[in-house]
């Protein structure tokens, strides 16, 4: 019923145009077909695996009086003969019952004129603490109203209100579905997020940004970062990074503090030598008994790995080393390999996690690409997951066709 209503609203908006063909001029369909396979081998507990055919199909009308309508169906269909059963089935690709699903991931009205844009409805959003984090079958999407304004010299101002979300990162508790839109917070009692951000690139080679997120009954976040690039020639450069985030915990509907509180500091250096790139990064969390979070998505931290981030670890120190090779120098256009090492240490929590990642990306054409990643996580103190070794290895492969 809800899906029919959403499609009905889009159709009704299109029919209100002065002519039916005006809203449907041109090829406005797009999407991505994806085959994904994942295998996770745990030190303690059942190993899991699964394979899915999915992606999204989107239709966006042509502009009429500066207004467009968009709707996208999101899907993940289990391929049973190459997926586990019971405890052996991964929860990363399917709903909480282990079933395939389809849902309306996007359904919005977009008004764009000159230097201003307003988008209302289910939509993709990309900001430091609110983002799609497309690391499995489908990205996170949000029910929101978001406006952007960029008339000021190389400056973009973003403001928005977010109410609910769905996607890989959205489940917050037991037996919750990837494809179910819920309010924010563990108890889903938040009245939403107010978001305000400014990104400035008016100084050559320097990017500055600052953001405020007020998440009712969860936490308030203030975030800023800076990136400065030094160019040696057209192919070689060095980039210096710095970031800071402050979390102030709120009380939930039961009057209990959420514990999301503290400060995050981060620095990094990236070196680009053309076909080779290398980087080093460090994050430090100062929060006493509090914990910081990735926010609504994958987070902005410089030390984030394929699996691990500083999310949820008190007083953590994190380090990351990363190297990448572009194989175009060897005559294979679109192919790259990366290796990363990350360490996450917390003395108060008696936690030491080591992660090693190997990533390969091959863009065969503008439409066809594949990516594969292997991550090995070692729980050196055997207590990251209380009283047991939380170590595991994870292999993920995806084949994408974009149109």
N, C-alpha and C positions, 0 to 999 in steps of 0.2 A: 504493500500500500504506500509506504513512504517513498519507495523508488519510483512508483508510478506518478506520485505527486510531483517529485522533483523533475522528472522528464516532462510532465505536463506544464509546469511553470516555465521551463525553457522554451517549449514549443509555443506557448501562448505569447511569450515575449517576442519571439521571432515573427509570429503572425501579425503582431501589431505594427510591423513595418509598413511603409507606404506601398510596398510591393513584396510579394512573397519571395521573389528571386533576389531582391536587394539584400536580404539577410543571409542568403545562402550562396552568394556569388563566389566562385573559385573553389579550390580544394581545401577545405578547412578541417579535415580529419587528420589526426596524428596519433602516435602511440608508440608502444614498445612491446614486443613479444620477447619473452625471456624464458629460457630453460635453466633451472638452477638445481644444483645437487650439493648436499652438505653431509659431512660425516664427522661425528665428534666421538673421540675415544677418551674416556674418563679413567683416572687412576682409581677412583672409588665410585661405584655406581654403574648403572647400565650404559653401554655405548648406544648412541643414537645415530640414525641417518634418515635421509629423505630426499626425494626428487620431485620437482614440480614444474608444470608448464603454466605460465601466467604472464602478468604484465598489465598494461592498461590500454584502453581504446578511448580516445578523446575526440569530441566534436566541438568546434568553436565557430560561432557564426561570424560573418563579416560585420564590420562596424556599421551601425545605424544611429545617426545623431551622436556619434562618439561612444556608443554603448555596444558591448559585445556580451554574448552569453556563452558559457562553456559548461560542458558536462563530461565526466570521464568515468567509465566503469573499470574497477580494479579487480583482478582475479588471481587466484592461486589454485591450480587444479592438481591434486596429488596423482602421481604416476605410481600406482600401488606396487607393481612388481619390482621396483627399485627403491622402495621405501620400507622402513621398519614397521613393526606392529607392536602395540601395547607400549611398554616402557622403552622399546627400541625405536620408536618413532620420534623424530625431532619435533619440537614445538616451534621452531623458528619460521617454518613455512606455512603452517596450518593453524586453524582455530584451536581453542582450548580443548576441544573434543577430538582433535586430530583429523578434522574433516577439511575438505576443500571449501572454498568460499568465493563469493563475488559480491561486491558492494559498490555503492556510488562514492568514490574517493574524492571527486571534485564535482562541484555544482555551484557556479558563481555568476555574478553580474559584474562586469568590468567597465568602468567609465574612465576613459583616457582622453585628455585634451591638453595640448601644449606641454607644459612641464609638470602636469599633475595627473596622478592616477589613483583611483579608488576601486578596490576590489572587495566585494561582499559575498560571503558564502564559503563553501568548502574549497580550499585552495592549498597550493604549495607555498611555503614560506621559507626563505633562507636568511637567517640572521645568526649571530653567534650562539644564542641559547634557545632559539626556536628554529628548527631546520628539518629537512626531509630525511637526512641520515639514511640514504638508500644503500644499505649494506646487506640486504637479504633479497626478498622477492619484490617488495614494494616500498616506496618512501612513506614517511609520515605525512599526513595532511591535516589541516586545521579548519574548524568552523570559526571564521573571523571576519572582521572588517579592518582592512589595512589600506592606508593612504601613503603615497610617496610624492615628494615635491623636490625638484632639482633645478629650479631657476637660478639659484645662487651659484656662482662660479665654482664648478667642479665639486659641488656639495650636494649630497642627497639626504633629505630628512624623511624619516619613516615614523609613522605613528599608527597604532592599532589596538584593537581589543580582540582577544581570543577567548572562546568559550569552551570548546571541546576539541578532542583530537582522536585519531586512529592511526594505526601503523605498527611497525615492529617494536618501537620503543614505548608504545602507549600503555600496554598492560602494567598495572601497578600492584596487583594483588593476585590471589589464588583464583584460578579458573576464569581468567578474563581473556577476551578475544582480541586478536590483532585487528579484525575487521569491524569492531564495535566502537563507535564514537562515545567517549566518556568525558565527564568533567575532570579537571586536574586534581591531583592529590591522591594519597593512598585511599582515602575514604570517599573520593569523588564528590567532595563537598565544597570545592572552591567555586566562587562566583566568577572566576576568569582571570585573565592576565591583561594588564595595561602595559603597553610596550611603546617606548620612544627611543629613537636612535638617530645619530648623525654620523655620516661618513664624508670625510674631506680629503680631496686629492689635489688641492690648489697649489701645493708646493711640489716641484718636480722631484720624482722618485720617492716621495714620502706619502704614505697613506695613514691617516688617523681616523679612529672611530670611537664613539662612546655610546653606551646603551643603558637604559633603565628598564627593568622588568619588575612589575609589582604583581605577584601571584597571590591572590587572596587565599588565606588560610594555609599557605605553604611557606613562601620565603620572598623577600625582596632582593633583587640582584642589581648591582651597579658594576658595569664592565667597561673597560677601555683597553685599546691596544694600539701599537704603532709599528709600522714596517718601513724601513728605509733601505733602498737599493743603491749600491755603488756599481756602476757599469764600467768594466774594463775595456770591452769592445762589444760588437754586436752579439757575440755568442757567449761571452763570459761576464759574470757578475757575482756580487756577494750581497746578501740580504741580512739585515739585523732586525731582530724581533723583540718586542717587550709587551707584556700583558699584565693586567691586574683585574681582579674581581672581588667584590665584597658581597657576602650573603648575610642577611638579617632575618632570622627565623620568625615565623608567625605562629599563632595558635590555631589549631584546627577547630572544627565545630564542637568537639568535646572539651575544648579548653586546654588541650595538651600542646606543648611546644613541639614543633616538627623536628627540631635538632639540626635543621639545615642552616648552619651558621658558620662564619669564619671568613678568612681572607686567602686569596690565591695570588701568588706571584709567579711570573714566568719570563724566561729569556730564551733566545735561540739565535743561531747563525746558520744560514744556508749558503752553500757555495755552488755556483753553476759554472761548469767548465765545458758547456756545450753538450757533448754526448754523455758526460758524467756529471752527477750531482751528489752532494753530500750535505748532511745537516746534523747539528747537535742541539739538544734542547733540555731545559730544566724547569720543573715546576715545584713550588714549595707551598704547602698548605699550613696555615696557622689558625687553628680553630678549637684548641682545647679538646673538649669532648664532643664538639659539633662535627658535622660532616658537610662537605660541599656536594654539588650535584652537576650532572651534565645538562640539566635543564630539560627542555622538551625537544630531545633529539640527541645528537652525538656529542654535543659540547664543543668548545673552541680551544681546548688545551693543546699546547705545543707537544706534549709528551704522549698524547693518545696513540694507542697501538690499534691493531686490528680487533682485539678483544678488550684489553684492559685500558682503563682511564683512572684518574684520581678520584672519581665519583665514589662516595661512601666510605673513604678511608680517612680516619682522623690523623691529623698532624703528619701527613705523608710527604715524603720527598720522592720525586720521580725524575728519571733521566731517560733520554732516548738518543740513540745514534742511528742514522739512516743513510744508506747509499743507494743510488739508482744509476742504471746504465741504459741509455737510449741506443737501440740496435740499428738505428738508421745509418750510423757510421759504418756498420758492417753490411749495408745494403738491404736491410730488412726494415722498410718503412712501417711505422706504427707499432713496433714491438719494443717493450721495455721490461726490465727486471729490477726489482728493488728488494733489499734486505734491511731489516731493522732489528735493533736490540733495545729492550726497555726494562727498567728496573723500578719497582715501587716498594718503598720501605717506610714502615711506621713503627717506631719504638714503643709508643704507648699501646698500640694494638698488637704488638709482637707479630707484625706481618712483614714478609719479604716475598714478593712475587717477581719472577723473571719471565719475560716473554720474548720469544724469537719469532719473527715473521719473514716469510718469503712471498713475494707478490709478482705476478706476471700479468701484463696487460697487452693485448694485441688488437689494434684497430685496423681491421682488414680493409674497410672502406668507410664511407660516411655513414652507412647504414648498418654494417655488420661488425660486431666486436665481441671479444671474449675477455674475461678476467678470471684469474685463479689465485687463491691465497691459501697459504698454510701457516697456521699459528700454533706454537707450542708454549703452554703456560706451565711453569713450575712453581708450586707452592712450597717454598723452601722451609717454612716453619710449620707446615702441615696444619694450619689453623685458620686460613682465610675464610673457609666455610667452617663454622664452629665445630671443633673437635674432630676434624677429618681433613685429609689431603684434598684440596680443591683443584689439583692439577689436571690438565687435559690437553689433548691436541685436537685441532679442528681444521678440516680441509673444505674449502668452498670453491665451486666452479660455476660460472654463469656464461651463457651464450645469449647475446642480445641482438635483436633486429629492430632498428628504429626507423620509423617512417613518418 
